[in-house]
Amino acid sequence: MEQILDVSGLEPPGPLEQSLSAVENLGPGDHLRILHRREPFPLYGILAARGFAHRTLPGSQTAFEILVWRVGDAAAERAVGQDVER
């Protein structure tokens, strides 16, 4: 299931803190869509170190949409792949 987190109106470090908190609550098959006005480069290394994968796309509502899921979660990865194809 997709969870959506809009951090586009927050000032640093709010987006980073909220994003990291939200990904820790992902269950099996879940992925997080982060709506952000900037590309969150510092987030990517932290996600990788914590066992998460991500894909960054141009956003439809904000400048960037970052899809995040747990590495090895095949159901979430399939859902992200289908989402990207739309």
PDB file of N, CA, C and O in Angstrom:
ATOM      1  N   MET A   1       0.837  -1.167   0.000  1.00  0.00           N
ATOM      2  CA  MET A   1       0.000   0.000   0.000  1.00  0.00           C
ATOM      3  C   MET A   1       0.894   1.246   0.000  1.00  0.00           C
ATOM      4  O   MET A   1       1.943   1.285   0.642  1.00  0.00           O
ATOM      5  N   GLU A   2       0.450   2.238  -0.726  1.00  0.00           N
ATOM      6  CA  GLU A   2       1.209   3.486  -0.784  1.00  0.00           C
ATOM      7  C   GLU A   2       0.820   4.404   0.367  1.00  0.00           C
ATOM      8  O   GLU A   2      -0.361   4.589   0.662  1.00  0.00           O
ATOM      9  N   GLN A   3       1.821   4.969   1.003  1.00  0.00           N
ATOM     10  CA  GLN A   3       1.627   6.015   2.001  1.00  0.00           C
ATOM     11  C   GLN A   3       2.208   7.293   1.406  1.00  0.00           C
ATOM     12  O   GLN A   3       3.239   7.257   0.735  1.00  0.00           O
ATOM     13  N   ILE A   4       1.553   8.407   1.649  1.00  0.00           N
ATOM     14  CA  ILE A   4       1.991   9.684   1.082  1.00  0.00           C
ATOM     15  C   ILE A   4       2.384  10.631   2.211  1.00  0.00           C
ATOM     16  O   ILE A   4       1.668  10.773   3.202  1.00  0.00           O
ATOM     17  N   LEU A   5       3.533  11.274   2.040  1.00  0.00           N
ATOM     18  CA  LEU A   5       4.032  12.257   3.002  1.00  0.00           C
ATOM     19  C   LEU A   5       4.392  13.523   2.233  1.00  0.00           C
ATOM     20  O   LEU A   5       5.300  13.512   1.401  1.00  0.00           O
ATOM     21  N   ASP A   6       3.684  14.609   2.509  1.00  0.00           N
ATOM     22  CA  ASP A   6       3.961  15.892   1.857  1.00  0.00           C
ATOM     23  C   ASP A   6       4.807  16.750   2.796  1.00  0.00           C
ATOM     24  O   ASP A   6       4.321  17.248   3.811  1.00  0.00           O
ATOM     25  N   VAL A   7       6.068  16.912   2.442  1.00  0.00           N
ATOM     26  CA  VAL A   7       6.982  17.739   3.243  1.00  0.00           C
ATOM     27  C   VAL A   7       7.338  19.031   2.507  1.00  0.00           C
ATOM     28  O   VAL A   7       8.260  19.744   2.904  1.00  0.00           O
ATOM     29  N   SER A   8       6.612  19.323   1.449  1.00  0.00           N
ATOM     30  CA  SER A   8       6.969  20.447   0.580  1.00  0.00           C
ATOM     31  C   SER A   8       6.876  21.803   1.266  1.00  0.00           C
ATOM     32  O   SER A   8       7.519  22.755   0.822  1.00  0.00           O
ATOM     33  N   GLY A   9       6.102  21.916   2.322  1.00  0.00           N
ATOM     34  CA  GLY A   9       5.966  23.196   3.000  1.00  0.00           C
ATOM     35  C   GLY A   9       6.844  23.349   4.228  1.00  0.00           C
ATOM     36  O   GLY A   9       6.782  24.367   4.917  1.00  0.00           O
ATOM     37  N   LEU A  10       7.663  22.344   4.504  1.00  0.00           N
ATOM     38  CA  LEU A  10       8.488  22.366   5.712  1.00  0.00           C
ATOM     39  C   LEU A  10       9.880  22.922   5.446  1.00  0.00           C
ATOM     40  O   LEU A  10      10.426  22.783   4.352  1.00  0.00           O
ATOM     41  N   GLU A  11      10.436  23.548   6.463  1.00  0.00           N
ATOM     42  CA  GLU A  11      11.818  24.026   6.410  1.00  0.00           C
ATOM     43  C   GLU A  11      12.730  22.952   6.999  1.00  0.00           C
ATOM     44  O   GLU A  11      12.300  22.174   7.851  1.00  0.00           O
ATOM     45  N   PRO A  12      13.996  22.903   6.550  1.00  0.00           N
ATOM     46  CA  PRO A  12      14.943  21.926   7.101  1.00  0.00           C
ATOM     47  C   PRO A  12      15.102  22.133   8.612  1.00  0.00           C
ATOM     48  O   PRO A  12      15.061  23.266   9.092  1.00  0.00           O
ATOM     49  N   PRO A  13      15.278  21.076   9.336  1.00  0.00           N
ATOM     50  CA  PRO A  13      15.434  19.674   8.945  1.00  0.00           C
ATOM     51  C   PRO A  13      14.125  18.893   8.948  1.00  0.00           C
ATOM     52  O   PRO A  13      14.141  17.662   8.942  1.00  0.00           O
ATOM     53  N   GLY A  14      12.989  19.594   8.957  1.00  0.00           N
ATOM     54  CA  GLY A  14      11.683  18.937   9.018  1.00  0.00           C
ATOM     55  C   GLY A  14      11.462  17.846   7.987  1.00  0.00           C
ATOM     56  O   GLY A  14      11.043  16.747   8.352  1.00  0.00           O
ATOM     57  N   PRO A  15      11.731  18.108   6.699  1.00  0.00           N
ATOM     58  CA  PRO A  15      11.506  17.064   5.701  1.00  0.00           C
ATOM     59  C   PRO A  15      12.327  15.795   5.958  1.00  0.00           C
ATOM     60  O   PRO A  15      11.815  14.684   5.824  1.00  0.00           O
ATOM     61  N   LEU A  16      13.586  15.964   6.324  1.00  0.00           N
ATOM     62  CA  LEU A  16      14.446  14.811   6.593  1.00  0.00           C
ATOM     63  C   LEU A  16      13.927  14.029   7.796  1.00  0.00           C
ATOM     64  O   LEU A  16      13.805  12.806   7.739  1.00  0.00           O
ATOM     65  N   GLU A  17      13.627  14.723   8.871  1.00  0.00           N
ATOM     66  CA  GLU A  17      13.160  14.058  10.091  1.00  0.00           C
ATOM     67  C   GLU A  17      11.846  13.324   9.865  1.00  0.00           C
ATOM     68  O   GLU A  17      11.694  12.177  10.284  1.00  0.00           O
ATOM     69  N   GLN A  18      10.899  13.978   9.209  1.00  0.00           N
ATOM     70  CA  GLN A  18       9.602  13.336   8.981  1.00  0.00           C
ATOM     71  C   GLN A  18       9.718  12.163   8.018  1.00  0.00           C
ATOM     72  O   GLN A  18       9.049  11.145   8.194  1.00  0.00           O
ATOM     73  N   SER A  19      10.562  12.298   7.004  1.00  0.00           N
ATOM     74  CA  SER A  19      10.753  11.206   6.040  1.00  0.00           C
ATOM     75  C   SER A  19      11.346   9.982   6.718  1.00  0.00           C
ATOM     76  O   SER A  19      10.882   8.864   6.497  1.00  0.00           O
ATOM     77  N   LEU A  20      12.366  10.185   7.543  1.00  0.00           N
ATOM     78  CA  LEU A  20      13.004   9.057   8.228  1.00  0.00           C
ATOM     79  C   LEU A  20      12.053   8.393   9.213  1.00  0.00           C
ATOM     80  O   LEU A  20      12.069   7.171   9.360  1.00  0.00           O
ATOM     81  N   SER A  21      11.245   9.165   9.873  1.00  0.00           N
ATOM     82  CA  SER A  21      10.254   8.609  10.793  1.00  0.00           C
ATOM     83  C   SER A  21       9.217   7.788  10.028  1.00  0.00           C
ATOM     84  O   SER A  21       8.850   6.694  10.457  1.00  0.00           O
ATOM     85  N   ALA A  22       8.749   8.311   8.907  1.00  0.00           N
ATOM     86  CA  ALA A  22       7.706   7.632   8.131  1.00  0.00           C
ATOM     87  C   ALA A  22       8.189   6.313   7.535  1.00  0.00           C
ATOM     88  O   ALA A  22       7.433   5.341   7.520  1.00  0.00           O
ATOM     89  N   VAL A  23       9.418   6.254   7.046  1.00  0.00           N
ATOM     90  CA  VAL A  23       9.881   5.007   6.420  1.00  0.00           C
ATOM     91  C   VAL A  23      10.014   3.891   7.444  1.00  0.00           C
ATOM     92  O   VAL A  23       9.859   2.719   7.101  1.00  0.00           O
ATOM     93  N   GLU A  24      10.294   4.230   8.682  1.00  0.00           N
ATOM     94  CA  GLU A  24      10.425   3.200   9.718  1.00  0.00           C
ATOM     95  C   GLU A  24       9.093   2.516  10.003  1.00  0.00           C
ATOM     96  O   GLU A  24       9.069   1.420  10.563  1.00  0.00           O
ATOM     97  N   ASN A  25       7.991   3.146   9.626  1.00  0.00           N
ATOM     98  CA  ASN A  25       6.665   2.580   9.858  1.00  0.00           C
ATOM     99  C   ASN A  25       6.131   1.792   8.671  1.00  0.00           C
ATOM    100  O   ASN A  25       4.993   1.327   8.712  1.00  0.00           O
ATOM    101  N   LEU A  26       6.923   1.629   7.614  1.00  0.00           N
ATOM    102  CA  LEU A  26       6.463   0.875   6.452  1.00  0.00           C
ATOM    103  C   LEU A  26       6.363  -0.607   6.791  1.00  0.00           C
ATOM    104  O   LEU A  26       7.289  -1.196   7.348  1.00  0.00           O
ATOM    105  N   GLY A  27       5.226  -1.195   6.446  1.00  0.00           N
ATOM    106  CA  GLY A  27       5.043  -2.627   6.634  1.00  0.00           C
ATOM    107  C   GLY A  27       5.389  -3.371   5.359  1.00  0.00           C
ATOM    108  O   GLY A  27       5.718  -2.746   4.351  1.00  0.00           O
ATOM    109  N   PRO A  28       5.319  -4.694   5.385  1.00  0.00           N
ATOM    110  CA  PRO A  28       5.587  -5.488   4.185  1.00  0.00           C
ATOM    111  C   PRO A  28       4.650  -5.079   3.038  1.00  0.00           C
ATOM    112  O   PRO A  28       3.439  -4.961   3.225  1.00  0.00           O
ATOM    113  N   GLY A  29       5.221  -4.869   1.873  1.00  0.00           N
ATOM    114  CA  GLY A  29       4.448  -4.486   0.697  1.00  0.00           C
ATOM    115  C   GLY A  29       4.159  -3.001   0.588  1.00  0.00           C
ATOM    116  O   GLY A  29       3.622  -2.549  -0.423  1.00  0.00           O
ATOM    117  N   ASP A  30       4.510  -2.232   1.617  1.00  0.00           N
ATOM    118  CA  ASP A  30       4.242  -0.790   1.620  1.00  0.00           C
ATOM    119  C   ASP A  30       5.391  -0.011   0.992  1.00  0.00           C
ATOM    120  O   ASP A  30       6.545  -0.438   1.023  1.00  0.00           O
ATOM    121  N   HIS A  31       5.049   1.132   0.426  1.00  0.00           N
ATOM    122  CA  HIS A  31       6.069   2.087   0.007  1.00  0.00           C
ATOM    123  C   HIS A  31       5.591   3.492   0.348  1.00  0.00           C
ATOM    124  O   HIS A  31       4.396   3.731   0.521  1.00  0.00           O
ATOM    125  N   LEU A  32       6.525   4.401   0.440  1.00  0.00           N
ATOM    126  CA  LEU A  32       6.244   5.782   0.807  1.00  0.00           C
ATOM    127  C   LEU A  32       6.503   6.679  -0.392  1.00  0.00           C
ATOM    128  O   LEU A  32       7.529   6.561  -1.063  1.00  0.00           O
ATOM    129  N   ARG A  33       5.567   7.573  -0.651  1.00  0.00           N
ATOM    130  CA  ARG A  33       5.743   8.616  -1.674  1.00  0.00           C
ATOM    131  C   ARG A  33       5.929   9.937  -0.931  1.00  0.00           C
ATOM    132  O   ARG A  33       5.013  10.434  -0.275  1.00  0.00           O
ATOM    133  N   ILE A  34       7.126  10.491  -1.048  1.00  0.00           N
ATOM    134  CA  ILE A  34       7.437  11.760  -0.394  1.00  0.00           C
ATOM    135  C   ILE A  34       7.295  12.874  -1.427  1.00  0.00           C
ATOM    136  O   ILE A  34       7.932  12.838  -2.479  1.00  0.00           O
ATOM    137  N   LEU A  35       6.465  13.852  -1.124  1.00  0.00           N
ATOM    138  CA  LEU A  35       6.285  15.017  -1.991  1.00  0.00           C
ATOM    139  C   LEU A  35       7.187  16.121  -1.451  1.00  0.00           C
ATOM    140  O   LEU A  35       7.056  16.538  -0.300  1.00  0.00           O
ATOM    141  N   HIS A  36       8.101  16.585  -2.292  1.00  0.00           N
ATOM    142  CA  HIS A  36       9.146  17.506  -1.808  1.00  0.00           C
ATOM    143  C   HIS A  36       9.392  18.595  -2.843  1.00  0.00           C
ATOM    144  O   HIS A  36       9.302  18.351  -4.046  1.00  0.00           O
ATOM    145  N   ARG A  37       9.699  19.787  -2.373  1.00  0.00           N
ATOM    146  CA  ARG A  37       9.978  20.892  -3.306  1.00  0.00           C
ATOM    147  C   ARG A  37      11.431  20.904  -3.765  1.00  0.00           C
ATOM    148  O   ARG A  37      11.771  21.593  -4.726  1.00  0.00           O
ATOM    149  N   ARG A  38      12.303  20.137  -3.076  1.00  0.00           N
ATOM    150  CA  ARG A  38      13.728  20.056  -3.429  1.00  0.00           C
ATOM    151  C   ARG A  38      14.126  18.590  -3.491  1.00  0.00           C
ATOM    152  O   ARG A  38      13.472  17.730  -2.901  1.00  0.00           O
ATOM    153  N   GLU A  39      15.199  18.318  -4.207  1.00  0.00           N
ATOM    154  CA  GLU A  39      15.701  16.943  -4.199  1.00  0.00           C
ATOM    155  C   GLU A  39      16.509  16.738  -2.915  1.00  0.00           C
ATOM    156  O   GLU A  39      17.483  17.453  -2.681  1.00  0.00           O
ATOM    157  N   PRO A  40      16.118  15.775  -2.086  1.00  0.00           N
ATOM    158  CA  PRO A  40      16.723  15.616  -0.754  1.00  0.00           C
ATOM    159  C   PRO A  40      17.979  14.743  -0.764  1.00  0.00           C
ATOM    160  O   PRO A  40      17.965  13.624  -0.252  1.00  0.00           O
ATOM    161  N   PHE A  41      19.047  15.250  -1.337  1.00  0.00           N
ATOM    162  CA  PHE A  41      20.282  14.463  -1.454  1.00  0.00           C
ATOM    163  C   PHE A  41      20.761  13.857  -0.131  1.00  0.00           C
ATOM    164  O   PHE A  41      21.183  12.700  -0.136  1.00  0.00           O
ATOM    165  N   PRO A  42      20.721  14.574   1.009  1.00  0.00           N
ATOM    166  CA  PRO A  42      21.191  13.957   2.259  1.00  0.00           C
ATOM    167  C   PRO A  42      20.374  12.725   2.667  1.00  0.00           C
ATOM    168  O   PRO A  42      20.888  11.830   3.338  1.00  0.00           O
ATOM    169  N   LEU A  43      19.121  12.687   2.266  1.00  0.00           N
ATOM    170  CA  LEU A  43      18.250  11.567   2.628  1.00  0.00           C
ATOM    171  C   LEU A  43      18.700  10.255   2.000  1.00  0.00           C
ATOM    172  O   LEU A  43      18.574   9.200   2.621  1.00  0.00           O
ATOM    173  N   TYR A  44      19.221  10.305   0.785  1.00  0.00           N
ATOM    174  CA  TYR A  44      19.503   9.079   0.035  1.00  0.00           C
ATOM    175  C   TYR A  44      20.515   8.165   0.729  1.00  0.00           C
ATOM    176  O   TYR A  44      20.294   6.957   0.813  1.00  0.00           O
ATOM    177  N   GLY A  45      21.599   8.715   1.217  1.00  0.00           N
ATOM    178  CA  GLY A  45      22.607   7.900   1.895  1.00  0.00           C
ATOM    179  C   GLY A  45      22.090   7.299   3.192  1.00  0.00           C
ATOM    180  O   GLY A  45      22.416   6.162   3.535  1.00  0.00           O
ATOM    181  N   ILE A  46      21.284   8.069   3.906  1.00  0.00           N
ATOM    182  CA  ILE A  46      20.714   7.568   5.162  1.00  0.00           C
ATOM    183  C   ILE A  46      19.753   6.423   4.874  1.00  0.00           C
ATOM    184  O   ILE A  46      19.754   5.416   5.581  1.00  0.00           O
ATOM    185  N   LEU A  47      18.937   6.574   3.843  1.00  0.00           N
ATOM    186  CA  LEU A  47      18.015   5.496   3.475  1.00  0.00           C
ATOM    187  C   LEU A  47      18.775   4.219   3.147  1.00  0.00           C
ATOM    188  O   LEU A  47      18.422   3.143   3.629  1.00  0.00           O
ATOM    189  N   ALA A  48      19.807   4.331   2.337  1.00  0.00           N
ATOM    190  CA  ALA A  48      20.591   3.153   1.947  1.00  0.00           C
ATOM    191  C   ALA A  48      21.209   2.482   3.171  1.00  0.00           C
ATOM    192  O   ALA A  48      21.204   1.256   3.277  1.00  0.00           O
ATOM    193  N   ALA A  49      21.736   3.274   4.082  1.00  0.00           N
ATOM    194  CA  ALA A  49      22.360   2.718   5.291  1.00  0.00           C
ATOM    195  C   ALA A  49      21.350   2.007   6.180  1.00  0.00           C
ATOM    196  O   ALA A  49      21.713   1.116   6.948  1.00  0.00           O
ATOM    197  N   ARG A  50      20.089   2.395   6.079  1.00  0.00           N
ATOM    198  CA  ARG A  50      19.036   1.791   6.912  1.00  0.00           C
ATOM    199  C   ARG A  50      18.275   0.682   6.186  1.00  0.00           C
ATOM    200  O   ARG A  50      17.305   0.139   6.715  1.00  0.00           O
ATOM    201  N   GLY A  51      18.719   0.350   4.974  1.00  0.00           N
ATOM    202  CA  GLY A  51      18.099  -0.770   4.265  1.00  0.00           C
ATOM    203  C   GLY A  51      16.905  -0.422   3.400  1.00  0.00           C
ATOM    204  O   GLY A  51      16.023  -1.253   3.185  1.00  0.00           O
ATOM    205  N   PHE A  52      16.875   0.805   2.904  1.00  0.00           N
ATOM    206  CA  PHE A  52      15.783   1.229   2.035  1.00  0.00           C
ATOM    207  C   PHE A  52      16.308   1.566   0.642  1.00  0.00           C
ATOM    208  O   PHE A  52      17.440   2.020   0.477  1.00  0.00           O
ATOM    209  N   ALA A  53      15.464   1.335  -0.344  1.00  0.00           N
ATOM    210  CA  ALA A  53      15.748   1.729  -1.723  1.00  0.00           C
ATOM    211  C   ALA A  53      14.857   2.931  -2.047  1.00  0.00           C
ATOM    212  O   ALA A  53      13.852   3.170  -1.377  1.00  0.00           O
ATOM    213  N   HIS A  54      15.239   3.678  -3.076  1.00  0.00           N
ATOM    214  CA  HIS A  54      14.416   4.823  -3.460  1.00  0.00           C
ATOM    215  C   HIS A  54      14.488   5.041  -4.967  1.00  0.00           C
ATOM    216  O   HIS A  54      15.395   4.566  -5.649  1.00  0.00           O
ATOM    217  N   ARG A  55      13.517   5.761  -5.446  1.00  0.00           N
ATOM    218  CA  ARG A  55      13.502   6.220  -6.835  1.00  0.00           C
ATOM    219  C   ARG A  55      12.937   7.635  -6.812  1.00  0.00           C
ATOM    220  O   ARG A  55      11.893   7.883  -6.208  1.00  0.00           O
ATOM    221  N   THR A  56      13.622   8.553  -7.467  1.00  0.00           N
ATOM    222  CA  THR A  56      13.201   9.952  -7.500  1.00  0.00           C
ATOM    223  C   THR A  56      12.644  10.275  -8.880  1.00  0.00           C
ATOM    224  O   THR A  56      13.255   9.971  -9.905  1.00  0.00           O
ATOM    225  N   LEU A  57      11.469  10.899  -8.879  1.00  0.00           N
ATOM    226  CA  LEU A  57      10.770  11.232 -10.117  1.00  0.00           C
ATOM    227  C   LEU A  57      10.381  12.705 -10.120  1.00  0.00           C
ATOM    228  O   LEU A  57      10.262  13.320  -9.060  1.00  0.00           O
ATOM    229  N   PRO A  58      10.179  13.278 -11.318  1.00  0.00           N
ATOM    230  CA  PRO A  58       9.584  14.614 -11.360  1.00  0.00           C
ATOM    231  C   PRO A  58       8.174  14.509 -10.780  1.00  0.00           C
ATOM    232  O   PRO A  58       7.443  13.565 -11.078  1.00  0.00           O
ATOM    233  N   GLY A  59       7.805  15.464  -9.967  1.00  0.00           N
ATOM    234  CA  GLY A  59       6.502  15.396  -9.321  1.00  0.00           C
ATOM    235  C   GLY A  59       5.390  15.983 -10.155  1.00  0.00           C
ATOM    236  O   GLY A  59       5.623  16.792 -11.053  1.00  0.00           O
ATOM    237  N   SER A  60       4.167  15.563  -9.844  1.00  0.00           N
ATOM    238  CA  SER A  60       3.000  16.144 -10.493  1.00  0.00           C
ATOM    239  C   SER A  60       2.410  17.258  -9.625  1.00  0.00           C
ATOM    240  O   SER A  60       1.813  18.204 -10.139  1.00  0.00           O
ATOM    241  N   GLN A  61       2.583  17.136  -8.300  1.00  0.00           N
ATOM    242  CA  GLN A  61       2.067  18.144  -7.370  1.00  0.00           C
ATOM    243  C   GLN A  61       3.183  19.016  -6.796  1.00  0.00           C
ATOM    244  O   GLN A  61       2.952  20.163  -6.412  1.00  0.00           O
ATOM    245  N   THR A  62       4.386  18.464  -6.743  1.00  0.00           N
ATOM    246  CA  THR A  62       5.560  19.167  -6.219  1.00  0.00           C
ATOM    247  C   THR A  62       6.712  18.924  -7.192  1.00  0.00           C
ATOM    248  O   THR A  62       6.573  18.153  -8.141  1.00  0.00           O
ATOM    249  N   ALA A  63       7.826  19.569  -6.961  1.00  0.00           N
ATOM    250  CA  ALA A  63       8.959  19.421  -7.884  1.00  0.00           C
ATOM    251  C   ALA A  63       9.478  17.985  -7.945  1.00  0.00           C
ATOM    252  O   ALA A  63       9.871  17.511  -9.011  1.00  0.00           O
ATOM    253  N   PHE A  64       9.478  17.288  -6.797  1.00  0.00           N
ATOM    254  CA  PHE A  64      10.019  15.929  -6.740  1.00  0.00           C
ATOM    255  C   PHE A  64       9.080  15.010  -5.982  1.00  0.00           C
ATOM    256  O   PHE A  64       8.412  15.416  -5.031  1.00  0.00           O
ATOM    257  N   GLU A  65       9.046  13.759  -6.426  1.00  0.00           N
ATOM    258  CA  GLU A  65       8.377  12.691  -5.696  1.00  0.00           C
ATOM    259  C   GLU A  65       9.415  11.598  -5.496  1.00  0.00           C
ATOM    260  O   GLU A  65      10.022  11.120  -6.454  1.00  0.00           O
ATOM    261  N   ILE A  66       9.609  11.213  -4.253  1.00  0.00           N
ATOM    262  CA  ILE A  66      10.601  10.193  -3.925  1.00  0.00           C
ATOM    263  C   ILE A  66       9.847   8.975  -3.421  1.00  0.00           C
ATOM    264  O   ILE A  66       9.129   9.049  -2.424  1.00  0.00           O
ATOM    265  N   LEU A  67      10.010   7.860  -4.110  1.00  0.00           N
ATOM    266  CA  LEU A  67       9.381   6.607  -3.714  1.00  0.00           C
ATOM    267  C   LEU A  67      10.394   5.811  -2.911  1.00  0.00           C
ATOM    268  O   LEU A  67      11.534   5.639  -3.343  1.00  0.00           O
ATOM    269  N   VAL A  68       9.987   5.322  -1.745  1.00  0.00           N
ATOM    270  CA  VAL A  68      10.895   4.627  -0.835  1.00  0.00           C
ATOM    271  C   VAL A  68      10.264   3.310  -0.406  1.00  0.00           C
ATOM    272  O   VAL A  68       9.073   3.260  -0.096  1.00  0.00           O
ATOM    273  N   TRP A  69      11.064   2.240  -0.387  1.00  0.00           N
ATOM    274  CA  TRP A  69      10.608   0.933   0.066  1.00  0.00           C
ATOM    275  C   TRP A  69      11.784   0.191   0.679  1.00  0.00           C
ATOM    276  O   TRP A  69      12.942   0.561   0.485  1.00  0.00           O
ATOM    277  N   ARG A  70      11.468  -0.862   1.420  1.00  0.00           N
ATOM    278  CA  ARG A  70      12.525  -1.668   2.042  1.00  0.00           C
ATOM    279  C   ARG A  70      13.211  -2.531   0.986  1.00  0.00           C
ATOM    280  O   ARG A  70      12.545  -3.150   0.157  1.00  0.00           O
ATOM    281  N   VAL A  71      14.528  -2.570   1.019  1.00  0.00           N
ATOM    282  CA  VAL A  71      15.292  -3.438   0.120  1.00  0.00           C
ATOM    283  C   VAL A  71      14.845  -4.875   0.364  1.00  0.00           C
ATOM    284  O   VAL A  71      14.727  -5.310   1.509  1.00  0.00           O
ATOM    285  N   GLY A  72      14.599  -5.605  -0.715  1.00  0.00           N
ATOM    286  CA  GLY A  72      14.191  -6.998  -0.609  1.00  0.00           C
ATOM    287  C   GLY A  72      12.695  -7.207  -0.500  1.00  0.00           C
ATOM    288  O   GLY A  72      12.244  -8.352  -0.464  1.00  0.00           O
ATOM    289  N   ASP A  73      11.911  -6.144  -0.446  1.00  0.00           N
ATOM    290  CA  ASP A  73      10.455  -6.258  -0.385  1.00  0.00           C
ATOM    291  C   ASP A  73       9.926  -6.283  -1.817  1.00  0.00           C
ATOM    292  O   ASP A  73       9.678  -5.241  -2.423  1.00  0.00           O
ATOM    293  N   ALA A  74       9.759  -7.492  -2.341  1.00  0.00           N
ATOM    294  CA  ALA A  74       9.386  -7.663  -3.747  1.00  0.00           C
ATOM    295  C   ALA A  74       8.021  -7.056  -4.051  1.00  0.00           C
ATOM    296  O   ALA A  74       7.837  -6.469  -5.118  1.00  0.00           O
ATOM    297  N   ALA A  75       7.064  -7.183  -3.140  1.00  0.00           N
ATOM    298  CA  ALA A  75       5.725  -6.637  -3.377  1.00  0.00           C
ATOM    299  C   ALA A  75       5.769  -5.115  -3.477  1.00  0.00           C
ATOM    300  O   ALA A  75       5.129  -4.530  -4.351  1.00  0.00           O
ATOM    301  N   ALA A  76       6.512  -4.481  -2.595  1.00  0.00           N
ATOM    302  CA  ALA A  76       6.632  -3.018  -2.642  1.00  0.00           C
ATOM    303  C   ALA A  76       7.355  -2.577  -3.907  1.00  0.00           C
ATOM    304  O   ALA A  76       6.981  -1.583  -4.529  1.00  0.00           O
ATOM    305  N   GLU A  77       8.388  -3.319  -4.284  1.00  0.00           N
ATOM    306  CA  GLU A  77       9.139  -2.965  -5.491  1.00  0.00           C
ATOM    307  C   GLU A  77       8.260  -3.092  -6.737  1.00  0.00           C
ATOM    308  O   GLU A  77       8.352  -2.267  -7.646  1.00  0.00           O
ATOM    309  N   ARG A  78       7.412  -4.118  -6.784  1.00  0.00           N
ATOM    310  CA  ARG A  78       6.474  -4.266  -7.912  1.00  0.00           C
ATOM    311  C   ARG A  78       5.502  -3.092  -7.947  1.00  0.00           C
ATOM    312  O   ARG A  78       5.233  -2.532  -9.009  1.00  0.00           O
ATOM    313  N   ALA A  79       4.976  -2.723  -6.777  1.00  0.00           N
ATOM    314  CA  ALA A  79       4.029  -1.606  -6.706  1.00  0.00           C
ATOM    315  C   ALA A  79       4.680  -0.310  -7.175  1.00  0.00           C
ATOM    316  O   ALA A  79       4.059   0.475  -7.892  1.00  0.00           O
ATOM    317  N   VAL A  80       5.917  -0.086  -6.775  1.00  0.00           N
ATOM    318  CA  VAL A  80       6.648   1.105  -7.210  1.00  0.00           C
ATOM    319  C   VAL A  80       6.839   1.065  -8.721  1.00  0.00           C
ATOM    320  O   VAL A  80       6.655   2.081  -9.391  1.00  0.00           O
ATOM    321  N   GLY A  81       7.203  -0.081  -9.260  1.00  0.00           N
ATOM    322  CA  GLY A  81       7.395  -0.222 -10.701  1.00  0.00           C
ATOM    323  C   GLY A  81       6.133   0.074 -11.480  1.00  0.00           C
ATOM    324  O   GLY A  81       6.182   0.731 -12.520  1.00  0.00           O
ATOM    325  N   GLN A  82       4.997  -0.405 -10.986  1.00  0.00           N
ATOM    326  CA  GLN A  82       3.717  -0.134 -11.645  1.00  0.00           C
ATOM    327  C   GLN A  82       3.372   1.340 -11.540  1.00  0.00           C
ATOM    328  O   GLN A  82       2.836   1.930 -12.478  1.00  0.00           O
ATOM    329  N   ASP A  83       3.680   1.930 -10.401  1.00  0.00           N
ATOM    330  CA  ASP A  83       3.415   3.343 -10.169  1.00  0.00           C
ATOM    331  C   ASP A  83       4.217   4.215 -11.131  1.00  0.00           C
ATOM    332  O   ASP A  83       3.700   5.200 -11.657  1.00  0.00           O
ATOM    333  N   VAL A  84       5.462   3.858 -11.359  1.00  0.00           N
ATOM    334  CA  VAL A  84       6.355   4.633 -12.223  1.00  0.00           C
ATOM    335  C   VAL A  84       5.895   4.566 -13.674  1.00  0.00           C
ATOM    336  O   VAL A  84       6.062   5.529 -14.423  1.00  0.00           O
ATOM    337  N   GLU A  85       5.320   3.442 -14.074  1.00  0.00           N
ATOM    338  CA  GLU A  85       4.888   3.264 -15.464  1.00  0.00           C
ATOM    339  C   GLU A  85       3.674   4.102 -15.818  1.00  0.00           C
ATOM    340  O   GLU A  85       3.405   4.314 -17.000  1.00  0.00           O
ATOM    341  N   ARG A  86       2.938   4.581 -14.836  1.00  0.00           N
ATOM    342  CA  ARG A  86       1.706   5.348 -15.106  1.00  0.00           C
ATOM    343  C   ARG A  86       1.995   6.699 -15.681  1.00  0.00           C
ATOM    344  O   ARG A  86       1.070   7.461 -15.961  1.00  0.00           O
TER     345      ARG A  86
END
